[in-house]
Amino acid sequence: MMTTPFQPGILEEIPAAGCFLFADLLDVQQWDKLRSALEQLIDGHGIVLGVGSKLLKALGKAPEGMQEFPDFQHPAAKRRDYDLWFWLRAEDPGALHHLLRMLLNATEEFITVKVQYQAFRYQDGRDLSGYLDGTENPTGADAEAAAFVTSSDQTQNGASLVTVQPWVHELDYFKSLPQNEQDDTFGRRLADNEEFEDSPASAHVKRTAQESFDPESFMLRRSMPWTDHCNEAGLVFVSFVDDFAKFNRMFERMLGLDDGIEDGLFSFSMPLFGINFWCPPVTENGRINLQFLRD
């Protein structure tokens, strides 16, 4: 039983098929009509919804903890601004297609889709590099504590703050490396996911160990591999938190802003952009709760 009214898809396992849509509202004057459509359509399970800073500012709303993606002063930290983010989730590509049609048919007169990533679960939850993703994710009550905002305002209680970064990989280069160099990039052995005690300081596991920050920075990651089925592929990094400072601390260390050592991931992968969203809670009836964004 849920202790807080969060969007259930955030806690559920990574689906077999997914789609990430970044969209803009055509006219802010149409928000009330779009809001009504979203409240009827979205349950936070098949579709997880996020609202961006640009739209929140236009509506004059400031949810607790919401911040824009920071200016990290680094070429790997480009920021974009979109009004809305939709994470579509299904266990079958056909079901995902019908879910996408339903969403677009209900919203096409109000929004324009700017960017779209087709995503999927790879093997047993691996990145396309072959390495397991989200190995140290919190579970159960720890996951809830890491990912959801607790508020006395019932229109915000159970909301989540999410950072989304689509990364593009250079897989041909990465797979051309000797296996020990691939392992050192992550700080884990591909064969059994065992973490090395003596991995390089640039190893991904060393740069991002959530318990190594002060305070500890546990996040609920729900990343999915993506591909355009032609020549580009990568990972859509998705991190749900109750406080954006957790992600900021981790990414600053990945960028080497504290000690000049960049994360080994940058040797073969690069984020195309980063963006933050506010993910509203759901109502007792299991529909998206957009009461906070009413006039």
Secondary structure in CASP SS format (residue, H / E / C, confidence):
PFRMAT SS
TARGET T0000
AUTHOR 0000-0000-0000
METHOD secondary structure of the structure
MODEL  1
M C 1.00
M C 1.00
T C 1.00
T C 1.00
P C 1.00
F C 1.00
Q C 1.00
P H 1.00
G H 1.00
I H 1.00
L C 1.00
E C 1.00
E C 1.00
I C 1.00
P C 1.00
A C 1.00
A E 1.00
G E 1.00
C E 1.00
F E 1.00
L E 1.00
F E 1.00
A E 1.00
D E 1.00
L E 1.00
L C 1.00
D C 1.00
V H 1.00
Q H 1.00
Q H 1.00
W H 1.00
D H 1.00
K H 1.00
L H 1.00
R H 1.00
S H 1.00
A H 1.00
L H 1.00
E H 1.00
Q H 1.00
L H 1.00
I C 1.00
D C 1.00
G C 1.00
H C 1.00
G C 1.00
I E 1.00
V E 1.00
L E 1.00
G E 1.00
V E 1.00
G E 1.00
S H 1.00
K H 1.00
L H 1.00
L H 1.00
K H 1.00
A H 1.00
L H 1.00
G C 1.00
K C 1.00
A C 1.00
P C 1.00
E C 1.00
G C 1.00
M C 1.00
Q C 1.00
E C 1.00
F C 1.00
P C 1.00
D C 1.00
F C 1.00
Q C 1.00
H C 1.00
P C 1.00
A C 1.00
A C 1.00
K C 1.00
R E 1.00
R C 1.00
D C 1.00
Y C 1.00
D C 1.00
L E 1.00
W E 1.00
F E 1.00
W E 1.00
L E 1.00
R E 1.00
A E 1.00
E C 1.00
D C 1.00
P H 1.00
G H 1.00
A H 1.00
L H 1.00
H H 1.00
H H 1.00
L H 1.00
L H 1.00
R H 1.00
M H 1.00
L H 1.00
L H 1.00
N H 1.00
A H 1.00
T H 1.00
E C 1.00
E C 1.00
F C 1.00
I E 1.00
T E 1.00
V E 1.00
K E 1.00
V E 1.00
Q E 1.00
Y E 1.00
Q E 1.00
A E 1.00
F E 1.00
R C 1.00
Y C 1.00
Q C 1.00
D C 1.00
G C 1.00
R E 1.00
D C 1.00
L C 1.00
S C 1.00
G C 1.00
Y C 1.00
L E 1.00
D C 1.00
G C 1.00
T C 1.00
E C 1.00
N C 1.00
P C 1.00
T C 1.00
G H 1.00
A H 1.00
D H 1.00
A H 1.00
E H 1.00
A H 1.00
A H 1.00
A H 1.00
F E 1.00
V C 1.00
T C 1.00
S C 1.00
S C 1.00
D C 1.00
Q C 1.00
T C 1.00
Q C 1.00
N C 1.00
G C 1.00
A C 1.00
S E 1.00
L E 1.00
V E 1.00
T E 1.00
V E 1.00
Q E 1.00
P E 1.00
W E 1.00
V E 1.00
H E 1.00
E C 1.00
L H 1.00
D H 1.00
Y H 1.00
F H 1.00
K H 1.00
S H 1.00
L C 1.00
P C 1.00
Q H 1.00
N H 1.00
E H 1.00
Q H 1.00
D H 1.00
D H 1.00
T H 1.00
F H 1.00
G C 1.00
R E 1.00
R C 1.00
L C 1.00
A C 1.00
D C 1.00
N C 1.00
E C 1.00
E E 1.00
F C 1.00
E C 1.00
D C 1.00
S C 1.00
P C 1.00
A C 1.00
S C 1.00
A C 1.00
H H 1.00
V H 1.00
K H 1.00
R H 1.00
T H 1.00
A C 1.00
Q H 1.00
E H 1.00
S H 1.00
F C 1.00
D C 1.00
P C 1.00
E C 1.00
S C 1.00
F C 1.00
M C 1.00
L E 1.00
R E 1.00
R C 1.00
S C 1.00
M E 1.00
P E 1.00
W E 1.00
T E 1.00
D C 1.00
H C 1.00
C C 1.00
N C 1.00
E C 1.00
A E 1.00
G E 1.00
L E 1.00
V E 1.00
F E 1.00
V E 1.00
S E 1.00
F E 1.00
V E 1.00
D C 1.00
D C 1.00
F C 1.00
A H 1.00
K H 1.00
F H 1.00
N H 1.00
R H 1.00
M H 1.00
F H 1.00
E H 1.00
R H 1.00
M H 1.00
L C 1.00
G C 1.00
L C 1.00
D C 1.00
D C 1.00
G C 1.00
I C 1.00
E C 1.00
D C 1.00
G H 1.00
L H 1.00
F H 1.00
S H 1.00
F C 1.00
S E 1.00
M E 1.00
P E 1.00
L C 1.00
F C 1.00
G E 1.00
I E 1.00
N E 1.00
F E 1.00
W E 1.00
C E 1.00
P C 1.00
P C 1.00
V E 1.00
T C 1.00
E C 1.00
N C 1.00
G C 1.00
R C 1.00
I E 1.00
N C 1.00
L C 1.00
Q H 1.00
F H 1.00
L H 1.00
R C 1.00
D C 1.00
END
